Amino acid sequence: MVPVSRPVAYTGENAPVLDGLREILSPLLAFYLDLHQHPELSGRESRTAARFADWLAGERYEVTRGVGGHGVVGLLRNGSGPRIMLRTELDALPVRERTGLAYASDGPVMHACGHDLHAAAVAGAATLLARATDHWRGTVMIVGQPAEETLEGAEAMLRDGLYERFGRPGTVLAQHAAPLPAGMVAHAREHGPLLAGSVGMDVVIHGRGGHAGAPHLAVDPVLTAAAVVLRLQGVVSRETAPAEQAVLTVGCLNAGSHSNVVADRATLGLTVRALSETSLDRLTAAVERIVGAECTASGCPREPEITVVSRSPVTVPDHEATGAVRRAHSALYGPQRVSTWPPAMATEDFPRYADEEFAGQEPTGIGLVYWMLGVVGAGQWSRAPGAGAAEKLAALPANHSPEFAPDARAALPMGVTAMTAAALARLGEPPHP
């Protein structure tokens, strides 16, 4: 088990709400450990969703299950006031855990991105808000989202009537585990993106199969695929301005089954990432152009098939709402523990919650707030090699690594209070006596 650290003593106007963490921290840690030991892949989060829904129901939330797949929605109405949404993810990754932790998952699936920590933190914040309704007014909407890792879950929940059935929030809050020292949070720069948008594509290159001893009678798709991979590297290095952040990654290439056979097709899976929708469109068009040109140059018997399998928007937090939450975090933890996070090439489907397509208005009026939560414990930090912070951060296991291991004892209390303080900053104040 993870030992329970002594909660900090909170001061200020939020102290009566946050001090309730003491009595829920032990069961909340047990909840986190259970989620960590039983991870589920995107679209298969039935057990995780049930555990999350049961926790919310136990705190008097009106709970609806099965929204957009295994999505969970919990509502707590507390008088007239703003409607805010606290979102967490439920899914894990196809990674075999190598942390050596006593509570490590046993199998080919792992919470290697911290979604278990996110879920526990939102569950804790939901509890603190439910037990302190004298200190705020409005409606709290808790969303447990499936299939974030495949960038499908947010859209699935929205298409299943998330806003039509449960109301449209004015603010949507989320946080994400990051390799920062536990006890720190980091917000986006003013008026800028926090996370990249992405386009995922599957490519099929059609050749003509044959005997390895007579390659002149075949059209080798492996050669074409190799040429495509090499040529794609020039999209960022030669077609993208040096000051523009962009990434193009070919994550998989599959062809053939025997060394003595020329395959008749090759498949590639690739992703482009950028910090603007215009750049994403340009990168996607470049992929299509290069794949088509290389297939023509190779004399492929059929046109290539290029399928967009996922697309996520650029995450740009709302300036006004983020400023209010950042001020709340600074007041709670001190400004020295609230940092600025530079634009990163990681991606999310979180911006879907403010899409005009789903919100039904132009502009949406929905303020997105998204911040990074430090999860590296003091011992992890001291043991990491490196003379300075940059070297230590580079040496620590990052998200999606089989060694990724948040210090739950230090990070979970911070995750609960950061989310609770953010919620209180966007909810209405109770009437004065």
N, C-alpha and C positions, 0 to 999 in steps of 0.2 A: 504493500500500500504506500501511497504518497503521504508523508506526514503533513498535517495541517499547520501552516504557518500562522503566527499570531496576527490577526487583522490589525491594520493601522487604525488609529483613533481619528475619525474625521471631524472636521470643524466646519463652521459656516452654515448657510441656510439648508444645505442638503444633508447635513449630519444625521437628522432623525431617520431619513430614508436609508442612507448608506450603512449606518451602524447596524441595521438588521442583517447585514452579511454574516455577522458572527454566528448566528444560530442556524444558518442554512449552509455554511461552507462545507461541513463534513458530508452531508448528503449530496451536495453539489459535486464534490470531488468524487464521490462514489459513482455518481451519474456519469461524470466524464470518463472515469476508468472503464465503466461498462461499455460506453460508446467506443472507446479506443480498442477494447478487446474484441469487439464485434463489428468491424467495419463492413460496409456494403457498397457495391459498385453503383454507379449512376444508373438510375432507373430500377434499381433493386432494393431500395432503402426501406423495405417494409418494417423491419424490426426497429430500425433507428427512428423512423417516423412514429411508430407506435409508442416508443419510449418517450419521445419528445411531446407527443400529444397527451399522453397520460400525465406528464409533469404539469403541463398547462392546465389540464382539467382539474388537477388537484389543487390549483390556486384560483379556482372559480372563473377561469376563462371559458367563454363559449367556444368550443373547439369543433372544427370541421376537418375531416380527414379526406384524403384522396383527391385533393385539388391539383389538377394538372399532373396526374401520376400519383406519387406518394407524398405530395405536398400537404402541409399542415397549416391551418390558419386558426389563430386564437384571438378573440376579441374581448376587451375589457372596457366597458363604457362607464364613465365617471363624470356625468354632467356635461354641460355644454362647454365646448372648447375645441382646440385643434385635434385633428386626427393624425397620429404619427404611426409609422410602420417600422418595426425592428425586424430585420431579416438575417437569417442564418442559413447556411448550407447543411445538407445532411449526408452527402455522398463521400466516398473514399476513392482511392486510386488502385489500379492493378500493379501494386508494388509490394514486394516481400520485405517485411520489416527486419532491419538489422540493428536495432537500437540496443539490444541486450537488456531492455527494461523488464522488470518482473511482470508487468502487465501488458507486454507486447502482444500484438495480434499473432495468431498462429495460422498462417495460410498465405495465399498469394495476394491478399488485399490488405491495404494499410491506410490509416489516416495520416498520410504523408504531407498534408497541406494545412492541417490544423482545424478542419471542419468540426471535429469532435469538441475542440476547445471553444470554437465559436458557438456551437449549439449549447454547451453548458453555460457559457457566459450570458447568452440571451435568455436561457431558462432562469438563471439567477437574477438578471435584471427584471424579467417578467414577475418574478416572485416579490422582489423588493417593491416594485411599483404596486402590485396587488395588495400588499400589506401596509401600504402607506398612502391610501387614497385621500386622506385629509390634506395632503401636501401638493396636490395637483388636480387639474380639471381637464377633461377631454376624453379621447378614445385612444387606447393603445391597441395596435394591431400587430400580432406576432406572426411571422411567416417563417416556416421551416421549408426551405426550397430543395427539391431534389435536383439531380442532374446538372449541377453547376460545372463540374469538370468537363462535361461534353457541351457546355454552352447551350443547353436546351431547356433547362428547368424554368427559368424566369418566363420565357415566352410561353411555355406550356401552361403555367399557372395563369398568366394573363389571358391567354386564349380560352381558358376554362372559366373565365368570368371573375377573376380575382377582384377587380375594382367594382364591377357591376353587382356582385354578390355581397361584398364586404365593405364597400365604400372606398373612395379615392383619398389617399393620405396627402397631407400637405408636405410632409417630410418623410423621407425614407433613410434609415440609418443602418450602416453595416460597418464592421471592422474586420481586419484580417491579420492573422499571425505573421510576424516578420522576424528576421534574425537580428533584432535589436535587444539590448538589455531589458529584461523584465522590469517593469516600473516606468517604462517610457511609452509614449504614444507619439505618432508622427502624422501630420496633416499635409495636404497638398499645398503647393505654392499658390499664391493669390491668382485667380483668374486663369489657371492653367490646368492641363490634364494631369491626372494622377497615374492612370494605367492606359496602356495601348489598346487600340481596337485590333481585331484580328479577322482574317479570312482563312478558313481551312479548306483545302481542296484535295480531291482524289483524282488522279490522272491514270488513264489506261492507254498504253501505247500498243498498237496492233502491229505485229510482224507477220512473218510467214515461217512456220516451223520447218525443221529439217534435220539432216544428219550433220553432226559436228565435222565429219570428214568432207562434207561438200557444202561449205558455207555459202558458196556462190549461187547455190540454188535456193537459198533461204533469204529472208530479210530479218536480221537479228535485232529484236527489240531491246536486248540488253545493251548493245552498243548505242542505240538511240537514247535509251534512258540515261546511260552514263554521260552522253553528250549534253543532255538536258540538264542534269545535275550540275555539271561544270559550268555551263553557260548561264544558269540561273544565278551563280555567284556574282556575276557582273551587274545584276539588277541593283543591288545595294552599293557596290563599290564603284560602279561607273555610270549609273543612271539616277542616282539619288544624291542630292546635295550633301556635302560633308557635315553641315550643321543640322541636317534633318535626321532624326532617329528613326531607323527602320531595321527590320530583321526579316530575313527569308530563310526558312529552315526546311530542308527535305528530311523528314523524320523517318521515313521507311521507303525501301525499294525492294520489290519482290519480283522474281522471274525464274521460271524453269524449275526442274526437279532432278536433273541429272546432268553430269558434266559432258556427256556424249550426245546431248540433244540440244538443238537450237530451239528455244521456246517460241511460241507464237504470240506471246503478249508479255508485257511488263507493267507493273503498277507502281505508282509513287503516291505517297501521302506527304503533303507539304502545308506549311503555314506561313502567311505573311503577317507582319505586325507593324503598326505605325501609330503615330500620335495625332493623325487627322484622317477624316473620312476621305478627303481628296487623295491623300497619299495611299490609302488602302486601295482605292479604285485604280490608281496608276500602277501599283505593284501587281494587282490582280490581272490587269490588262497585259502587263509585261510577261507574266507567266503564260498566259494564253498565247501570246505572240511567239514566244520562244519554243514552247512545246509544239505548236503547229509548224513552225519553220524547221525544226530539227526532224520532225516526222516527214516533211516534204523532202528534205535533203537526203534522208535515208531511203526514200522510195517506199514508205509504208503503204500497204495495200488498202488501208482504211484511215479515215480521219481519226485523230485521237479523241478520247472522251474525257472531258474536264468537268467535274461536278463540284460545286460549292457545297460542302457538307456542314459548314457552320460559319456564322459571322457574328462577331460581338462588337458593339460600338465602343468608341473611346470613352473612358470614364473621366468626366469632368465634373468635380463636385461643385455644388451651388455655392456661390461666394458668400451670400448673406447667411445662409443656414450653417455653413461650415465655420464662418467667423464666430457665430454664437456658440457652437459646440466647442471650438478651440478655446474660447474665453472661459467656458465652464471647466474644461480640462485644466487650463492654466491656474484657475482659482482653486481647484481641488488638489492638484499635485505640485503646483509651483511651475513657473515658466521654464525652469531648467530641465524639466522632465517632459516637456512638450516640444517636439522637434519638427522640422520640415522635411518632407519626403520628396525627393526629386522624381520627375516622371520616369516610370519603369515600364519595361516591355512585357511584363506579365499582363494578362487580360482577364476579363470578367464578363458575365452576362448581366451584372447588376444594373448597368445603364438602361436596360430594357424597361425598368420600372418607371422611367420618365419618357418613354417613347410616345410621341403624339398618336401613333397608330393604336396604342392600347389605352392611353389616358383619355382619349376622346376630346381633347381640346388643343388649341394652338394659340399661344404656347401652353404647355402642360400645367405650369404653376407648381410642379412637384420639385422640391428641393432635395437633391441627393447629397448625403454626407457620408463619406467613407474615409476611414483612417487606418493606420497601421498600428498594431499592438505588439510591443516587445515581448518575447517569450524565452529569451536566453537567461538562464539562472546565473547567479554569481559564480558558482563553481564551474559551470560550462565556460563562462567568459574568461575566468582566470586560467583555465587549462588550454584554451585555444591558443595556438602558436601565433606569434606576431608581436611586433614592438608597439604598434598603435592600433587605434580602433579600426582603420580601414583594413589592415592585414588580418586582424582577428575576425572581422565580418566575412572576409573572403575565405577564411579557413573553416568557419562554422558550417555544419550541414544546412543546406538551404531547403526551402520548400520543394517537395517532390523527391527529395533524397530518401533512400531507405534508412538513413541514419538520423533523419529529422526527429527531434525529441524535445518538444517544449517542456519547460520546467513548470508543470501544472501548479505546484505549490506557490510559485511566485506569480505566474502569469494569469491564472484563473481569477483570483480576487481583483486584479487590475482590470481584467476584461469585463467583469461584472460591474464594477464601479464606473468604468469609462462609458459603458453603454447606458447605465442608469443615469449618470450625470448628463449625457447627451440627450436622453429622452426628456428629462426634467427641463432642460434648456429650451425644448421645443413645445412642451405642453403648457397649458394655461395655469395661472396661479389660482389657488383657492380663494374664495371670497373672504375679505377681512371681517373679523367679528365686530 
